[in-house]
């Protein structure tokens, strides 16, 4: 909710401005002059200040200048009498957002300007948060927890982060379980140490124990040297056990011992090694059913399930889709070297209607594909058929479940090269990428000989 301060010495006009904005859902405060406004600004954080220019004691322009030394100064919109427009223009040159002249004949003019200004403020905040979070290897928290359905999750994450409790994250594939685990780690006292992830379903059963706990030289055929495992790599930090429900039952017993006694041995070794790690596990399975089926140990389940967190699927986060899509648009546009031009309303409507069986991972892939295909704004024709429900205008690029994003990009590059007789400069220009980027893609797709 945006916080707005109204600074106006005319009590009737101040009340009028407040009435205009009250139904917009903003958090409104007001002050009767510049000095009182400055007091409030020093005590509280405001996104926007709507201020009269001419007031006794301290005028709006002086108030504006007083705030410029703040690390994140508020944005200003000025209200001024018709004959004082020159001063308002001067204020804009110093960094104010805009101004309106009194009297306000059309209240909607103020509402529209405030909406636009708040939207720009939100975008700027998201950008700064994005840069800060990407430096840490994470999307901004506004993206991770976007949507009302994630409010409870945010509260749980902040509550458990400061503790040493084991966490079990439940959620469908693609809901962002690893991002939540990383966020817990980053907010925890162990945040400066390592975060080590392992997918228990992606490693063959006969190698998983060695991956987790390491092995000694000669422990088995091919063990030509001692190797440390993920638990040692995560010493002092956090280990994330993804798809914990796929761990073999015999290995579950060894993991249980680690959780109980906080020690382990490498495969083929006898020396006990301290397990100074926090364990966060994740699953898309119903582990209670797995316990009933005897495929998951009950005692291990209760050791892991000290603090459960369940992530809602994307279909329950419809209010987050527009913001997530915009984030992915900005991210992939920078990655590919394109200037983003937004998402058409009809394309956004299609995104919001889709059921998203693949959750956030599916949305990410859809936007990446669209950024590759689009030359400007993303439209319906750049979205897969399963998203537009048959509205796609690009039958030459069907996007069924069997087609991968990389194969789509490869096909587009091949066609561009064929169209220009192998001329990479012309092909790169049509594709909207630099020759260096095209060269990288050609190498990646094994097309150098073809190009």
C-alpha positions in Angstrom: 0.0 0.0 0.0 1.5 3.3 -1.1 1.9 5.9 1.7 1.0 9.5 0.7 1.5 12.8 2.6 -0.8 15.7 1.7 0.7 19.1 2.7 -1.7 22.0 2.2 -2.5 25.0 4.4 -6.0 25.5 3.1 -8.1 23.1 5.3 -11.0 22.9 2.8 -8.8 22.1 -0.1 -6.7 19.7 1.9 -9.8 17.8 2.9 -11.0 17.9 -0.8 -7.7 16.3 -2.0 -8.0 13.6 0.7 -11.5 12.8 -0.3 -10.5 12.4 -3.9 -7.8 9.8 -3.0 -9.5 8.0 -0.1 -11.2 5.4 -2.3 -8.0 4.5 -4.1 -6.7 2.3 -1.2 -3.7 4.5 -0.3 -2.4 5.1 3.3 -3.0 8.9 3.6 -1.6 11.4 6.1 -1.8 15.2 6.0 -0.1 18.3 7.3 -1.2 21.9 7.5 2.1 23.5 6.4 5.6 22.7 5.3 7.1 22.5 8.8 4.6 20.0 10.0 5.1 18.1 6.8 8.8 18.0 7.4 8.2 16.6 10.9 6.2 13.8 9.5 8.7 13.1 6.8 11.4 12.8 9.4 9.4 10.3 11.5 7.8 8.2 8.8 8.5 6.9 5.3 6.3 8.2 2.5 6.3 7.2 -1.2 4.7 10.4 -2.4 4.1 13.9 -1.2 1.4 16.1 -2.7 2.2 19.6 -1.6 1.0 23.1 -2.2 3.8 25.4 -3.4 2.9 28.5 -1.5 2.4 28.1 2.3 3.3 30.2 5.3 6.4 29.3 7.2 7.9 26.7 4.8 6.7 26.5 1.2 6.4 23.3 -0.9 9.6 23.9 -2.8 11.6 24.5 0.4 10.1 21.3 1.8 11.1 19.4 -1.4 14.7 20.6 -1.1 14.9 19.6 2.5 14.1 16.0 1.6 16.7 15.6 -1.2 19.5 14.6 1.1 17.5 11.5 2.3 18.9 8.1 1.0 15.5 7.5 -0.7 13.7 10.8 -0.9 9.9 10.8 -1.6 8.5 11.8 -4.9 6.7 15.2 -5.1 3.6 16.4 -6.9 3.0 20.1 -6.5 -0.4 21.9 -6.4 -0.2 25.6 -7.5 -2.3 28.5 -8.5 -2.6 29.1 -12.2 -0.4 32.2 -12.1 2.5 30.4 -10.3 3.2 27.7 -13.0 6.8 29.0 -13.6 7.7 28.0 -10.0 6.2 24.5 -10.5 8.2 24.1 -13.7 11.3 25.1 -11.8 10.5 22.4 -9.2 10.2 19.8 -11.9 13.6 20.8 -13.2 15.0 20.0 -9.7 13.4 16.6 -9.7 9.7 16.9 -8.8 7.4 14.4 -10.6 4.7 16.7 -11.8 2.3 19.5 -10.9 -1.4 20.4 -11.2 -3.0 23.8 -11.1 -5.7 24.9 -8.7 -8.6 24.7 -8.6 -9.0 21.0 -9.5 -12.0 21.0 -11.8 -11.7 17.3 -12.6 -10.8 15.1 -9.6 -10.0 12.2 -11.9 -7.0 14.2 -13.2 -5.4 14.0 -9.8 -6.4 10.3 -9.3 -4.9 9.4 -12.7 -1.6 11.4 -12.0 -1.2 9.8 -8.6 -1.9 6.3 -10.1 0.7 6.8 -12.8 3.3 8.2 -10.3 2.8 5.4 -7.8 3.2 2.9 -10.6 6.5 4.5 -11.6 7.6 4.5 -8.0 6.8 0.8 -7.7 8.7 0.0 -10.9 11.7 1.9 -9.6 11.6 0.1 -6.2 11.3 -3.2 -8.0 14.3 -2.4 -10.1 16.4 -1.4 -7.1 15.3 -4.5 -5.2 16.0 -6.6 -8.3 19.6 -5.3 -8.5 20.2 -5.9 -4.8 18.7 -9.4 -4.8 20.3 -10.5 -8.0 23.6 -9.6 -6.4 22.7 -12.2 -3.8 21.7 -14.6 -6.5 17.9 -14.3 -5.7 15.0 -12.6 -7.2 13.6 -9.7 -5.1 11.4 -10.7 -2.2 8.6 -8.8 -3.8 8.7 -11.5 -6.6 9.2 -14.5 -4.4 6.3 -13.6 -2.1 4.1 -11.8 -4.7 0.3 -12.5 -4.4 -1.9 -12.6 -1.4 -1.7 -16.4 -1.2 2.0 -16.0 -0.3 1.4 -13.7 2.7 1.3 -16.5 5.2 4.3 -18.1 3.6 6.3 -14.9 4.0 5.4 -14.8 7.7 6.5 -18.4 8.2 9.8 -17.9 6.4 10.6 -14.9 8.6 9.6 -16.7 11.7 11.7 -19.8 11.1 14.7 -18.2 9.5 16.3 -17.0 12.8 16.0 -20.5 14.4 17.9 -23.7 13.8 14.8 -25.8 13.2 14.6 -28.3 10.3 12.2 -27.1 7.6 10.1 -29.3 5.2 8.8 -27.4 2.2 5.8 -28.9 0.4 4.6 -27.8 -3.0 4.0 -28.9 -6.6 6.9 -28.9 -9.1 7.8 -25.4 -10.2 6.4 -23.5 -7.2 9.8 -22.2 -6.1 10.7 -24.5 -3.2 14.4 -23.9 -3.6 14.0 -20.1 -3.7 12.1 -20.3 -0.4 14.9 -22.5 1.0 17.5 -20.0 -0.2 15.6 -17.1 1.3 15.4 -18.9 4.7 19.1 -19.4 4.5 19.9 -15.8 3.5 17.8 -14.5 6.4 19.3 -16.9 8.9 22.4 -16.5 11.1 24.0 -19.0 8.7 23.4 -16.7 5.8 27.1 -15.8 5.3 28.0 -19.5 5.0 27.3 -21.8 2.1 24.0 -23.0 0.7 24.4 -26.4 -0.9 21.5 -28.1 -2.8 21.1 -31.6 -3.9 18.3 -33.2 -5.9 17.7 -36.7 -4.4 15.8 -37.8 -7.4 18.4 -36.8 -10.0 21.3 -38.9 -8.6 21.5 -42.7 -9.1 20.7 -44.6 -5.9 24.2 -46.2 -5.7 25.9 -42.8 -5.9 23.6 -40.7 -3.6 25.2 -41.8 -0.4 28.6 -40.7 -1.6 27.2 -37.4 -2.9 25.7 -36.7 0.5 28.5 -37.9 2.8 31.6 -38.2 0.6 33.9 -41.3 0.3 37.4 -42.4 1.2 39.9 -43.4 -1.4 39.4 -47.0 -2.4 35.9 -47.2 -0.9 34.5 -48.7 -4.1 35.6 -49.3 -7.7 36.4 -45.9 -9.2 37.0 -44.1 -5.9 40.6 -43.2 -6.8 40.8 -40.4 -4.3 39.0 -39.1 -1.2 36.1 -36.9 -1.9 34.0 -34.7 0.5 30.2 -34.8 0.3 27.5 -32.2 0.3 27.2 -32.2 4.1 30.9 -31.2 4.5 30.6 -28.6 1.7 27.7 -27.0 3.7 29.6 -26.9 7.0 28.4 -23.9 8.9 25.6 -23.3 6.4 22.5 -24.9 5.0 22.0 -28.1 3.0 18.8 -28.3 0.8 17.6 -31.8 0.1 15.2 -31.5 -2.8 12.8 -34.3 -3.7 13.5 -35.9 -0.3 10.6 -38.3 -0.9 12.7 -40.1 -3.6 15.5 -41.0 -1.2 16.0 -44.8 -0.9 14.8 -46.2 2.4 18.2 -47.6 3.4 19.8 -44.1 3.0 16.9 -42.6 4.9 18.2 -44.4 8.0 21.6 -42.9 7.6 20.1 -39.4 7.2 18.0 -39.9 10.3 21.2 -40.6 12.3 22.8 -37.4 11.0 19.7 -35.5 12.1 19.7 -37.2 15.5 23.4 -37.3 16.4 24.7 -34.5 14.1 27.6 -36.7 12.9 28.3 -38.9 9.8 31.1 -41.0 8.2 32.2 -40.9 4.6 31.6 -44.0 2.6 34.4 -46.5 3.3 35.6 -44.5 6.3 35.2 -44.8 10.1 36.0 -41.3 11.3 33.1 -39.4 12.6 32.6 -35.9 11.0 30.5 -33.3 12.7 27.4 -32.3 10.7 27.3 -28.5 11.5 24.5 -27.8 9.0 20.9 -26.7 8.9 18.7 -29.1 6.9 15.9 -27.9 4.7 14.1 -30.5 2.7 11.5 -30.3 0.0 9.0 -32.6 -1.7 6.1 -32.5 -4.2 4.9 -35.8 -2.7 2.5 -36.5 0.1 5.0 -37.9 2.6 2.3 -39.0 5.0 1.0 -41.3 2.3 4.6 -42.5 1.7 4.9 -43.3 5.4 1.7 -45.3 5.2 3.0 -47.1 2.1 6.3 -47.9 3.9 8.3 -46.0 1.3 9.3 -43.3 3.7 10.4 -43.7 7.3 8.0 -42.3 9.8 10.7 -41.3 12.3 12.6 -39.4 9.5 9.4 -37.7 8.5 8.8 -36.3 12.0 12.5 -35.2 12.2 12.2 -33.3 9.0 8.7 -32.0 9.5 9.6 -29.8 12.5 8.4 -26.7 10.7 6.4 -27.4 7.5 5.8 -24.7 4.9 3.3 -25.4 2.0 3.7 -23.3 -1.2 0.5 -22.5 -3.1 0.4 -23.4 -6.8 0.5 -20.5 -9.3 -3.2 -21.0 -10.2 -3.9 -19.8 -6.6 -1.7 -16.7 -7.1 -3.6 -15.1 -10.0 -2.9 -11.6 -8.5 0.8 -12.2 -8.9 1.0 -13.3 -12.6 1.2 -9.8 -14.1 4.1 -8.8 -11.7 5.9 -12.1 -12.2 5.6 -11.9 -16.0 7.0 -8.4 -16.0 9.9 -9.5 -13.8 10.7 -12.4 -16.2 10.3 -10.0 -19.2 12.9 -7.6 -17.7 15.2 -10.5 -16.7 15.3 -12.3 -20.1 15.4 -9.0 -22.1 18.6 -8.1 -20.3 20.0 -11.6 -20.7 19.3 -11.7 -24.5 20.2 -8.0 -25.1 16.8 -6.7 -26.0 14.9 -3.7 -24.9 11.6 -4.8 -23.3 8.4 -3.3 -24.7 5.8 -4.7 -22.3 3.1 -7.2 -22.6 -0.1 -6.5 -24.6 -3.3 -6.5 -22.5 -4.8 -9.5 -24.4 -1.6 -11.5 -23.9 -1.6 -10.7 -20.2 -5.3 -11.7 -20.0 -4.3 -15.1 -21.6 -1.5 -15.5 -19.0 -3.9 -14.8 -16.2 -6.5 -17.3 -17.5 -4.1 -20.2 -17.9 -4.1 -23.0 -15.3 -0.3 -23.2 -15.1 0.3 -26.9 -14.4 4.0 -26.2 -14.5 3.6 -23.3 -12.0 6.2 -20.5 -11.9 8.7 -22.6 -13.9 6.2 -22.8 -16.8 5.5 -19.1 -16.7 9.2 -18.4 -16.7 9.7 -20.6 -19.8 6.7 -19.1 -21.6 8.0 -15.5 -21.1 11.6 -16.5 -22.1 10.2 -18.0 -25.3 8.1 -14.9 -25.9 11.1 -12.6 -25.4 13.0 -14.6 -28.0 10.1 -14.4 -30.5 8.9 -10.9 -30.1 10.4 -7.9 -31.8 8.6 -5.4 -29.7 5.6 -5.9 -27.3 4.7 -9.4 -26.4 1.4 -10.3 -28.0 -0.9 -13.4 -28.2 1.1 -14.6 -31.2 4.2 -15.0 -29.1 2.5 -17.3 -26.5 2.2 -21.1 -26.8 -1.1 -22.5 -28.0 -1.8 -24.1 -24.6 -1.7 -20.7 -23.0 -3.8 -18.8 -25.6 -6.3 -21.8 -26.0 -6.0 -21.8 -29.7 -5.6 -18.0 -30.2 -2.0 -18.2 -31.3 -1.2 -16.7 -34.6 2.0 -18.6 -35.1 1.2 -22.1 -36.3 4.7 -22.5 -37.7 6.0 -22.5 -34.2 3.7 -24.8 -32.3 4.6 -25.1 -28.6 3.3 -28.4 -27.5 4.7 -30.2 -24.5 7.2 -32.2 -26.6 8.9 -29.0 -28.0 11.6 -27.4 -25.8 12.4 -23.7 -25.7 15.9 -24.3 -27.1 14.5 -26.1 -30.2 12.2 -23.2 -30.9 15.1 -20.7 -30.7 17.3 -23.0 -32.8 14.6 -23.2 -35.5 14.2 -19.4 -35.6 18.0 -18.8 -36.0 18.2 -21.4 -38.8 15.3 -19.8 -40.7 16.9 -16.3 -40.3 20.2 -17.6 -41.7 18.5 -19.4 -44.6 16.6 -16.2 -45.4 19.8 -14.2 -45.6 21.9 -16.8 -47.4 24.0 -17.4 -44.3 24.8 -13.8 -43.7 25.2 -13.6 -40.0 25.2 -9.8 -39.8 21.8 -9.6 -41.5 20.4 -12.5 -39.6 21.5 -10.9 -36.3 19.8 -7.7 -37.3 16.5 -9.5 -38.0 16.7 -11.4 -34.8 17.3 -8.3 -32.8 20.6 -9.4 -31.3 24.2 -8.6 -31.6 26.5 -10.6 -33.9 28.4 -11.7 -30.8 25.2 -13.0 -29.2 24.3 -14.8 -32.5 27.8 -16.3 -32.6 27.3 -17.6 -29.1 24.0 -19.1 -30.0 25.4 -20.7 -33.1 28.1 -22.4 -31.1 25.6 -23.5 -28.4 23.4 -25.1 -31.0 26.2 -26.6 -33.0 25.3 -24.4 -36.0 28.7 -22.9 -36.8 29.3 -25.1 -39.8 25.8 -24.4 -41.0 26.0 -20.6 -40.5 
